[in-house]
């Protein structure tokens, strides 16, 4: 079993409880050791708040947000354990020092691009797979069971009845809650084996592979012979299925240079760029701001300009100059904030 020397060690759940600042009874209570909370209809006794959130493309997703005390416990597990575990180079989401821009940059200039999505990424990672990760990190079985309970949950029966029939099985079983701070890092750890297998497949077939959370992207290396994209999709689907993941066929796309090749909202056809729609919307917001209808949240506007600057510094610079030139009365207070945007543009351009 692999061990990580930098991780805190716990010989028993007593040591884990002391490290978390909890009593032994609280460990069992937060971890719902006896599955009491899922059967309890009293909301005040639950450690999570559940609600349905509409998806942009139809349907709903279950948001499971831990309450304050459990969130603090999970945050300590995240900061002192999970963040210390190295991840595959293919993983770009929820990894310190990496972002969706790193995910997109790897595929700039490709002749074609395959993008796809893992269905219900968090929910389909069950307690057994989370337990296996904590065991892999070197923790004794009893400690791994407790850590698993602290980082997974079941949805109360009354809420499960509102879910789609295909989702009810994993909702009633221990799974990673979408809303817990530990879930993204644990999902990355569980998905590491899929990353290794897809990276090996990509290397053998002259492809590039990267993943941002549940979004997967593959493209051919420049000037290399690669299999046709349909065959790539078949291979990815087969490998994902063998790793107990499900590919969302509705979000599987093949895009070529004649199309708008997008990854996480960025264009990657010839160079990293923003979409025209995004730029036009931001330009209109800047125009309104400097011509008598100021944005109520200036920090939000500047944040959007900073995001634009990371992909198209020249366009961001033009809008920045427009803000400084035409801001009018009160612009003295605005200029330092815009100048910080200049620094951001220079560092990312």
C-alpha positions in Angstrom: 0.0 0.0 0.0 1.4 3.4 -1.0 2.0 5.9 1.9 2.5 9.6 1.7 4.9 10.8 4.4 3.6 14.4 4.3 0.1 13.4 5.3 -1.0 13.3 9.0 -1.1 9.8 10.4 -3.9 8.4 12.5 -3.5 5.0 14.3 -7.2 5.0 15.3 -10.4 7.0 15.1 -9.5 8.4 18.5 -6.5 10.2 17.0 -8.6 11.3 14.1 -11.2 12.8 16.4 -8.5 14.6 18.4 -7.0 16.0 15.2 -10.4 17.3 14.1 -11.2 18.7 17.5 -14.3 16.4 17.9 -15.5 13.9 20.5 -15.8 10.3 19.4 -19.5 10.5 19.5 -19.4 13.5 17.2 -17.3 11.6 14.6 -20.0 8.9 14.4 -22.8 11.6 14.4 -21.2 13.6 11.5 -20.3 10.5 9.6 -23.9 9.1 10.1 -22.3 5.8 11.0 -25.7 4.0 11.5 -27.6 5.7 8.6 -30.0 7.5 11.0 -30.1 10.9 9.3 -31.3 9.7 5.9 -34.4 8.2 7.7 -34.9 11.3 9.9 -37.4 13.8 8.5 -36.4 16.6 11.0 -34.4 19.0 8.9 -32.6 20.5 11.9 -31.0 17.1 12.7 -29.4 16.9 9.2 -25.9 18.0 8.4 -26.7 19.1 4.9 -29.1 21.4 3.2 -30.5 20.0 0.0 -32.2 21.7 -2.9 -32.7 21.2 -6.6 -30.9 23.5 -9.0 -32.1 23.8 -12.7 -29.5 22.9 -15.3 -28.8 25.3 -18.1 -29.7 22.7 -20.7 -32.8 21.3 -18.9 -33.2 18.9 -16.0 -32.2 19.5 -12.4 -29.2 18.6 -10.2 -29.2 18.0 -6.4 -27.1 20.5 -4.4 -26.0 19.1 -1.1 -24.4 21.9 1.0 -23.0 20.9 4.4 -23.9 23.0 7.4 -21.2 25.1 9.1 -19.8 22.6 11.6 -19.4 19.8 9.1 -18.1 22.2 6.5 -15.3 23.2 8.9 -14.4 19.5 9.4 -14.4 18.9 5.7 -12.3 22.0 5.0 -9.6 20.7 7.4 -9.6 17.3 5.7 -9.3 19.1 2.4 -6.5 21.5 3.4 -4.4 19.1 5.5 -4.9 15.8 3.6 -6.4 16.0 0.1 -4.6 19.1 -1.1 -1.3 17.4 -0.3 -1.9 14.4 -2.7 -0.3 14.8 -6.2 -2.7 14.4 -9.1 -2.3 13.5 -12.8 -1.0 16.1 -15.1 -4.2 15.6 -17.1 -6.4 17.0 -14.3 -6.8 20.7 -14.6 -9.9 21.4 -12.4 -9.9 21.9 -8.6 -6.1 21.6 -8.6 -3.9 24.3 -7.2 -1.9 26.1 -9.9 -4.1 24.8 -12.7 -7.2 26.2 -14.3 -9.7 25.8 -17.2 -7.2 27.9 -19.3 -4.6 25.1 -18.9 -7.2 22.6 -20.0 -8.0 24.7 -23.1 -4.4 25.6 -24.0 -3.4 22.0 -24.5 -5.7 21.8 -27.5 -5.0 25.1 -29.3 -4.6 24.8 -33.0 -5.8 21.1 -33.3 -7.4 20.0 -36.6 -10.3 18.5 -34.6 -11.4 18.3 -31.1 -13.5 15.8 -29.1 -15.2 17.0 -26.0 -17.4 14.9 -23.7 -18.7 14.8 -20.2 -18.9 12.3 -17.3 -22.6 12.0 -16.2 -23.3 12.7 -12.5 -19.6 12.8 -11.7 -19.9 13.3 -8.0 -23.1 11.3 -7.4 -21.8 8.2 -9.1 -18.7 8.1 -6.9 -19.9 5.9 -4.1 -18.6 5.4 -0.5 -16.8 2.2 -1.4 -14.6 4.1 -3.9 -13.9 6.9 -1.5 -13.0 4.4 1.2 -10.6 2.8 -1.2 -8.9 6.2 -1.8 -8.4 6.7 2.0 -7.0 3.2 2.3 -4.6 3.9 -0.7 -3.4 7.0 1.2 -2.3 4.6 4.0 -5.1 5.0 6.6 -6.2 2.1 8.7 -9.6 0.6 7.9 -11.5 2.2 10.8 -10.0 5.6 10.1 -10.8 5.3 6.4 -14.4 4.4 7.3 -14.7 7.5 9.4 -13.1 9.8 6.8 -15.4 8.3 4.2 -18.5 9.0 6.3 -17.4 12.6 6.9 -17.1 13.2 3.2 -20.1 11.3 1.8 -23.8 11.4 2.4 -27.2 9.9 1.6 -30.2 11.9 0.5 -33.4 11.7 2.7 -36.1 9.4 1.3 -38.6 12.3 0.9 -36.2 14.1 -1.5 -35.3 11.0 -3.4 -38.9 10.6 -4.5 -38.6 13.9 -6.4 -35.5 12.7 -8.4 -35.4 11.2 -11.8 -35.8 7.4 -11.6 -32.2 6.8 -12.9 -30.8 9.0 -10.1 -32.5 7.5 -7.1 -30.2 4.5 -6.6 -27.0 6.6 -6.1 -28.9 9.3 -4.2 -30.0 6.8 -1.5 -26.4 5.3 -1.3 -23.4 7.1 0.3 -21.9 9.3 -2.4 -19.9 12.5 -2.9 -22.2 15.5 -2.2 -22.2 18.3 -4.8 -21.6 21.2 -2.5 -19.1 19.8 0.0 -15.5 21.3 -0.2 -13.9 17.8 -0.1 -15.9 16.4 -3.1 -13.9 17.9 -6.0 -10.6 16.7 -4.7 -11.9 13.2 -3.8 -13.5 13.0 -7.2 -10.2 13.9 -8.8 -8.5 11.2 -6.8 -11.0 8.5 -7.8 -10.8 9.7 -11.4 -7.0 9.4 -11.4 -7.0 5.9 -12.8 -9.2 7.0 -15.6 -6.8 9.8 -16.3 -3.8 7.4 -16.4 -5.6 5.1 -18.8 -6.8 7.8 -21.1 -3.4 9.5 -21.0 -1.7 6.2 -22.0 -4.3 5.7 -24.8 -3.7 9.3 -26.0 0.1 8.9 -26.1 -0.2 5.6 -28.0 -2.5 7.2 -30.6 -0.7 10.6 -31.0 -3.4 12.5 -29.1 -3.5 15.1 -26.4 -5.8 14.5 -23.4 -6.9 16.7 -20.5 -9.8 16.9 -18.0 -11.4 19.8 -16.2 -13.6 18.3 -13.5 -16.1 16.1 -15.5 -15.3 17.6 -18.9 -12.9 15.6 -21.1 -11.1 16.8 -24.2 -8.9 15.0 -26.7 -7.3 16.2 -29.9 -4.5 15.1 -32.3 -1.0 16.2 -31.8 0.3 18.7 -34.4 1.3 16.9 -37.6 0.8 13.5 -36.2 -1.3 10.6 -37.5 -4.2 10.0 -35.2 -7.3 7.8 -35.4 -10.6 9.3 -36.6 -12.6 11.1 -33.9 -15.4 8.6 -34.0 -13.0 5.8 -33.0 -11.6 8.0 -30.2 -15.1 8.5 -28.8 -15.6 4.7 -28.9 -12.4 4.1 -27.0 -13.0 6.8 -24.4 -16.5 5.4 -23.8 -15.2 1.9 -23.4 -12.4 2.9 -21.0 -14.7 5.1 -19.0 -17.3 2.3 -18.6 -14.6 -0.1 -17.4 -13.7 2.5 -14.7 -17.4 2.7 -13.7 -18.0 6.1 -15.2 -20.8 6.9 -17.7 -20.2 9.2 -20.8 -22.9 11.7 -21.4 -23.6 11.2 -25.1 -25.7 14.3 -25.3 -22.6 16.4 -24.4 -20.2 14.5 -26.7 -19.1 16.6 -29.6 -16.7 16.5 -32.5 -15.6 20.0 -33.7 -13.2 20.9 -36.5 -11.3 24.0 -37.7 -14.3 25.0 -39.7 -16.4 25.1 -36.5 -16.1 27.1 -33.3 -13.9 24.8 -31.2 -14.7 25.6 -27.6 -13.4 24.3 -24.3 -14.8 25.8 -21.0 -16.1 28.8 -22.9 -12.8 29.6 -24.6 -12.0 29.3 -28.4 -9.0 27.2 -29.3 -9.1 27.2 -33.1 -5.9 29.1 -33.9 -5.1 30.6 -30.5 -6.7 30.9 -27.1 -9.5 33.5 -27.4 -12.9 34.5 -26.0 -16.1 34.1 -27.9 -17.4 37.0 -30.0 -20.7 36.9 -28.1 -18.8 37.2 -24.7 -16.7 40.2 -26.0 -19.7 42.0 -27.5 -21.6 41.6 -24.2 -18.7 42.9 -22.2 -18.1 45.8 -24.6 -21.8 46.8 -24.3 -21.5 46.7 -20.5 -18.4 49.0 -20.6 -20.3 51.4 -23.0 -23.3 51.6 -20.6 -21.0 52.2 -17.7 -19.2 55.1 -19.2 -22.3 56.7 -20.8 -24.5 57.4 -17.8 -25.8 53.9 -16.8 -23.0 52.6 -14.5 -22.8 49.0 -13.5 -24.1 48.4 -10.0 -21.2 46.0 -9.3 -18.0 47.5 -10.7 -15.8 44.7 -9.3 -17.8 42.2 -11.3 -17.2 44.2 -14.5 -13.5 44.5 -13.7 -13.4 40.8 -13.0 -14.9 40.0 -16.4 -12.3 42.3 -18.0 -9.6 40.4 -16.1 -11.0 37.1 -17.4 -11.0 38.5 -20.9 -7.4 39.7 -20.5 -6.2 36.1 -19.8 -7.4 35.0 -23.3 -7.3 38.2 -25.4 -5.1 40.9 -23.8 -5.5 43.3 -26.7 -9.3 43.4 -26.6 -9.2 43.7 -22.8 -6.7 46.6 -23.1 -9.0 48.5 -25.5 -11.9 48.2 -23.1 -9.7 49.1 -20.2 -8.6 52.3 -22.0 -12.2 53.1 -22.8 -13.0 52.9 -19.1 -10.2 55.2 -18.1 -10.7 57.7 -20.9 -14.4 58.1 -20.6 -15.2 57.3 -17.0 -15.7 61.0 -16.3 -16.4 62.4 -12.8 -15.3 60.1 -10.0 -12.9 58.2 -12.3 -10.0 59.0 -9.8 -11.3 56.3 -7.6 -11.7 53.9 -10.6 -8.2 54.3 -12.0 -6.3 52.3 -9.3 -8.7 49.3 -9.9 -8.3 49.5 -13.7 -4.5 49.7 -13.2 -4.6 46.5 -11.3 -6.3 45.1 -14.4 -3.4 46.3 -16.5 -1.0 44.3 -14.3 -3.2 41.2 -14.7 -3.2 41.7 -18.5 0.6 42.1 -18.7 1.1 39.0 -16.6 -1.3 36.8 -18.6 -0.7 38.2 -22.1 
